[in-house]
Amino acid sequence: MRRPFVAGNWKMNLSLAAGTALAKAIAAECPAGSNVDVAVCPAFPYLIPVKEVIAGSGVQLGAQNAYFTPPGAFTGEVALDMLTDVGVDWVILGHSERRQFFGDTDPLINQKLQATIAKGLGAILCVGELLADREANRTEAVLETQLGGDFAGVDAAALDKIVIAYEPVWAIGTGVTASPAQAEAAHAFIRNWLANRYNTTVADAVRIQYGGSVKPDNAAELLSQPNVDGALVGGASLKAEQFLPIIQAARTIAGK
Ligand code: PGA
């Protein structure tokens, strides 16, 4: 069985005090050696203080973006070397907000993905369709285009460093969740794509998180779908009393 992975994408939220308090509360409930992987992904300025707070716990650290080149003259960007330097484990890439507002195209995401893997960091690669795509029955076509672009030149050996997050854009921050059947269908499509592009061994091993309005009350049903291996959680990751029950749902499923 694939080990479930629940990650909190804090986006551009929280303060130093609130972020460290939240990380502390999560760390207290997530000792090392659990049957579920847990990560928190704060904004860049809070990576170091959050890292200090989660040290020794089972909670891992993720960044929300990175630039692909070595350190140099790229004002406003953050190099993977810097993320490695401060002990980041994961980098979220291709989030729909990056695609929508900051010009992250598939070729750019591909460069970031390749550089992230080359640095030995884990990548959480986000893909997902817009509402208009789903309504026009284009979900699979969109996923195929994104995956094809994002994985260009990435070989099978790199796949153990990559987690895919299926995040239908219409479900992000909207309170509208994909139904468990819709999520399962998209996840199965992605896994099948991996099997065709690589091989079934790799496809069976890659974890695919669902993201989009995951909450304590829908987590168990979503996470119990056969091809759903965890969650990338936005809004509900900002409060321990909402994030911890989602982790608990994953633990219960993993324990079965
Ligand atoms: P949401 O965000 O849980 O607030 O919908 C998910 C995400 O964007 O990763």
Residues whose N, C-alpha, C, O or C-beta is under 5 A from the ligand:
A	BS01	PGA	N9 A171 I172 G173 T174 G211 G212 S213 V214 L232 V233 G234 G235 A236
